[in-house]
Amino acid sequence: MAKQVTSGALAIPAGATTTQTSPDLTNNDARGVTVFVSSTVIGTGSITVTIQGKDRASGLYYTLLAGAAIITNTVNRYTVYPGGTVAANVSASDSLPELWRILVTANNANAATYTVGWSTLA
């Protein structure tokens, strides 16, 4: 049976000044995920992207991958995939759990405009 690949985007308001958190996302048998962040108006803002898994028993989140602070207008790609190449702040060799989420931390209260999209990997 082929694995279902899903994709989506977070609704981030233009000029966001606070941390943005996706709802819990359900993994439908994918092995990993790629998250794309495109910052178009970062100004003096700063954001950090984290991909987190959720422990179903305790309800607690744990970090699968944490990116470096984004402080310029750029496109960043983050990948979590078992057996994949490991690169600090960019990719992690880990499996995507059943429940997961994307956390975009506002590192200061300055406005930033960016988009966040994701696709699971079979």
Phi and psi in degrees as GROMACS dihedral restraints (atoms count N, CA, C in turn):
[ dihedral_restraints ]
;  ai    aj    ak    al  type     phi  dphi    fc
    3     4     5     6     1   -72.0    20    10
    4     5     6     7     1   145.3    20    10
    6     7     8     9     1   -81.4    20    10
    7     8     9    10     1   139.4    20    10
    9    10    11    12     1   -77.7    20    10
   10    11    12    13     1   125.5    20    10
   12    13    14    15     1   -99.2    20    10
   13    14    15    16     1   129.2    20    10
   15    16    17    18     1  -120.6    20    10
   16    17    18    19     1   160.3    20    10
   18    19    20    21     1  -146.7    20    10
   19    20    21    22     1   164.8    20    10
   21    22    23    24     1  -172.0    20    10
   22    23    24    25     1  -178.8    20    10
   24    25    26    27     1  -143.5    20    10
   25    26    27    28     1   149.6    20    10
   27    28    29    30     1   -91.0    20    10
   28    29    30    31     1   144.4    20    10
   30    31    32    33     1   -88.1    20    10
   31    32    33    34     1    97.3    20    10
   33    34    35    36     1  -104.3    20    10
   34    35    36    37     1   123.0    20    10
   36    37    38    39     1   -68.7    20    10
   37    38    39    40     1   142.7    20    10
   39    40    41    42     1   -59.9    20    10
   40    41    42    43     1   139.0    20    10
   42    43    44    45     1    71.2    20    10
   43    44    45    46     1    31.4    20    10
   45    46    47    48     1   -61.0    20    10
   46    47    48    49     1   140.3    20    10
   48    49    50    51     1  -123.1    20    10
   49    50    51    52     1     1.1    20    10
   51    52    53    54     1  -125.3    20    10
   52    53    54    55     1   164.7    20    10
   54    55    56    57     1   -63.9    20    10
   55    56    57    58     1   137.3    20    10
   57    58    59    60     1  -113.8    20    10
   58    59    60    61     1   130.9    20    10
   60    61    62    63     1  -127.2    20    10
   61    62    63    64     1   128.2    20    10
   63    64    65    66     1   -71.1    20    10
   64    65    66    67     1   160.7    20    10
   66    67    68    69     1   -69.0    20    10
   67    68    69    70     1   168.9    20    10
   69    70    71    72     1   -60.4    20    10
   70    71    72    73     1   131.2    20    10
   72    73    74    75     1  -106.9    20    10
   73    74    75    76     1   141.9    20    10
   75    76    77    78     1  -100.2    20    10
   76    77    78    79     1   128.4    20    10
   78    79    80    81     1   -87.0    20    10
   79    80    81    82     1   119.1    20    10
   81    82    83    84     1   -96.0    20    10
   82    83    84    85     1    64.6    20    10
   84    85    86    87     1    71.4    20    10
   85    86    87    88     1    18.7    20    10
   87    88    89    90     1   -78.9    20    10
   88    89    90    91     1   156.9    20    10
   90    91    92    93     1   -89.1    20    10
   91    92    93    94     1   -29.3    20    10
   93    94    95    96     1  -155.8    20    10
   94    95    96    97     1  -169.4    20    10
   96    97    98    99     1  -151.2    20    10
   97    98    99   100     1   149.5    20    10
   99   100   101   102     1  -119.7    20    10
  100   101   102   103     1   131.9    20    10
  102   103   104   105     1  -116.6    20    10
  103   104   105   106     1   130.7    20    10
  105   106   107   108     1  -111.7    20    10
  106   107   108   109     1   132.8    20    10
  108   109   110   111     1  -126.0    20    10
  109   110   111   112     1   123.5    20    10
  111   112   113   114     1  -116.9    20    10
  112   113   114   115     1   110.8    20    10
  114   115   116   117     1   -94.8    20    10
  115   116   117   118     1   124.0    20    10
  117   118   119   120     1  -110.4    20    10
  118   119   120   121     1   -27.5    20    10
  120   121   122   123     1  -138.8    20    10
  121   122   123   124     1    82.5    20    10
  123   124   125   126     1   -86.9    20    10
  124   125   126   127     1   -31.1    20    10
  126   127   128   129     1    51.1    20    10
  127   128   129   130     1  -124.7    20    10
  129   130   131   132     1  -100.5    20    10
  130   131   132   133     1    11.6    20    10
  132   133   134   135     1   -75.9    20    10
  133   134   135   136     1   171.6    20    10
  135   136   137   138     1  -157.3    20    10
  136   137   138   139     1   130.5    20    10
  138   139   140   141     1  -130.7    20    10
  139   140   141   142     1   153.6    20    10
  141   142   143   144     1  -130.6    20    10
  142   143   144   145     1   130.6    20    10
  144   145   146   147     1   -98.2    20    10
  145   146   147   148     1   134.2    20    10
  147   148   149   150     1  -132.1    20    10
  148   149   150   151     1   132.9    20    10
  150   151   152   153     1  -102.0    20    10
  151   152   153   154     1   124.6    20    10
  153   154   155   156     1  -123.2    20    10
  154   155   156   157     1   145.3    20    10
  156   157   158   159     1   -96.5    20    10
  157   158   159   160     1   161.9    20    10
  159   160   161   162     1  -123.8    20    10
  160   161   162   163     1   128.3    20    10
  162   163   164   165     1   -79.4    20    10
  163   164   165   166     1   117.6    20    10
  165   166   167   168     1   -63.7    20    10
  166   167   168   169     1   -36.7    20    10
  168   169   170   171     1   -67.7    20    10
  169   170   171   172     1   -47.8    20    10
  171   172   173   174     1   -95.6    20    10
  172   173   174   175     1   -20.0    20    10
  174   175   176   177     1    79.5    20    10
  175   176   177   178     1     6.0    20    10
  177   178   179   180     1   -86.4    20    10
  178   179   180   181     1   150.2    20    10
  180   181   182   183     1   -98.6    20    10
  181   182   183   184     1   148.8    20    10
  183   184   185   186     1  -135.8    20    10
  184   185   186   187     1   150.7    20    10
  186   187   188   189     1   -81.6    20    10
  187   188   189   190     1   127.0    20    10
  189   190   191   192     1   -93.0    20    10
  190   191   192   193     1   -39.6    20    10
  192   193   194   195     1  -157.0    20    10
  193   194   195   196     1   132.5    20    10
  195   196   197   198     1  -121.0    20    10
  196   197   198   199     1   126.2    20    10
  198   199   200   201     1   -82.1    20    10
  199   200   201   202     1   170.8    20    10
  201   202   203   204     1   -81.2    20    10
  202   203   204   205     1   161.5    20    10
  204   205   206   207     1   -60.2    20    10
  205   206   207   208     1   134.8    20    10
  207   208   209   210     1   -96.3    20    10
  208   209   210   211     1   119.2    20    10
  210   211   212   213     1  -127.3    20    10
  211   212   213   214     1     4.8    20    10
  213   214   215   216     1  -133.3    20    10
  214   215   216   217     1   164.5    20    10
  216   217   218   219     1   -73.6    20    10
  217   218   219   220     1   115.3    20    10
  219   220   221   222     1  -160.3    20    10
  220   221   222   223     1   170.6    20    10
  222   223   224   225     1  -115.4    20    10
  223   224   225   226     1   127.7    20    10
  225   226   227   228     1  -120.8    20    10
  226   227   228   229     1   143.0    20    10
  228   229   230   231     1  -122.7    20    10
  229   230   231   232     1   130.7    20    10
  231   232   233   234     1  -122.1    20    10
  232   233   234   235     1   133.7    20    10
  234   235   236   237     1  -130.8    20    10
  235   236   237   238     1   132.5    20    10
  237   238   239   240     1  -117.6    20    10
  238   239   240   241     1   118.7    20    10
  240   241   242   243     1  -157.5    20    10
  241   242   243   244     1   132.2    20    10
  243   244   245   246     1   -66.0    20    10
  244   245   246   247     1   130.5    20    10
  246   247   248   249     1    81.7    20    10
  247   248   249   250     1    -0.2    20    10
  249   250   251   252     1   -76.5    20    10
  250   251   252   253     1   166.8    20    10
  252   253   254   255     1   -64.9    20    10
  253   254   255   256     1   137.7    20    10
  255   256   257   258     1   -98.1    20    10
  256   257   258   259     1   126.7    20    10
  258   259   260   261     1  -138.4    20    10
  259   260   261   262     1   123.8    20    10
  261   262   263   264     1   -50.8    20    10
  262   263   264   265     1   131.2    20    10
  264   265   266   267     1    67.0    20    10
  265   266   267   268     1     7.9    20    10
  267   268   269   270     1  -129.3    20    10
  268   269   270   271     1   -44.2    20    10
  270   271   272   273     1  -147.9    20    10
  271   272   273   274     1   149.2    20    10
  273   274   275   276     1  -134.3    20    10
  274   275   276   277     1   142.3    20    10
  276   277   278   279     1   -90.6    20    10
  277   278   279   280     1    93.5    20    10
  279   280   281   282     1  -157.2    20    10
  280   281   282   283     1   158.6    20    10
  282   283   284   285     1   -90.3    20    10
  283   284   285   286     1   144.1    20    10
  285   286   287   288     1   -77.7    20    10
  286   287   288   289     1   121.5    20    10
  288   289   290   291     1   -74.3    20    10
  289   290   291   292     1   175.4    20    10
  291   292   293   294     1   -59.2    20    10
  292   293   294   295     1   -43.5    20    10
  294   295   296   297     1  -116.0    20    10
  295   296   297   298     1   135.7    20    10
  297   298   299   300     1  -154.5    20    10
  298   299   300   301     1   169.6    20    10
  300   301   302   303     1  -154.9    20    10
  301   302   303   304     1   167.6    20    10
  303   304   305   306     1  -114.8    20    10
  304   305   306   307     1   130.3    20    10
  306   307   308   309     1  -118.7    20    10
  307   308   309   310     1   124.7    20    10
  309   310   311   312     1  -115.2    20    10
  310   311   312   313     1   106.2    20    10
  312   313   314   315     1   -86.7    20    10
  313   314   315   316     1   127.8    20    10
  315   316   317   318     1   -80.7    20    10
  316   317   318   319     1   115.2    20    10
  318   319   320   321     1   -80.7    20    10
  319   320   321   322     1   -12.2    20    10
  321   322   323   324     1  -152.4    20    10
  322   323   324   325     1   178.3    20    10
  324   325   326   327     1   -91.8    20    10
  325   326   327   328     1    15.6    20    10
  327   328   329   330     1   -86.7    20    10
  328   329   330   331     1   143.0    20    10
  330   331   332   333     1   -64.2    20    10
  331   332   333   334     1   142.7    20    10
  333   334   335   336     1  -143.2    20    10
  334   335   336   337     1   139.7    20    10
  336   337   338   339     1  -115.2    20    10
  337   338   339   340     1   126.6    20    10
  339   340   341   342     1  -159.5    20    10
  340   341   342   343     1   161.9    20    10
  342   343   344   345     1  -119.1    20    10
  343   344   345   346     1   152.7    20    10
  345   346   347   348     1  -133.6    20    10
  346   347   348   349     1   121.1    20    10
  348   349   350   351     1  -128.2    20    10
  349   350   351   352     1   160.0    20    10
  351   352   353   354     1  -148.2    20    10
  352   353   354   355     1   154.2    20    10
  354   355   356   357     1  -141.7    20    10
  355   356   357   358     1   133.6    20    10
  357   358   359   360     1   -78.7    20    10
  358   359   360   361     1   158.2    20    10
  360   361   362   363     1  -120.3    20    10
  361   362   363   364     1   126.0    20    10
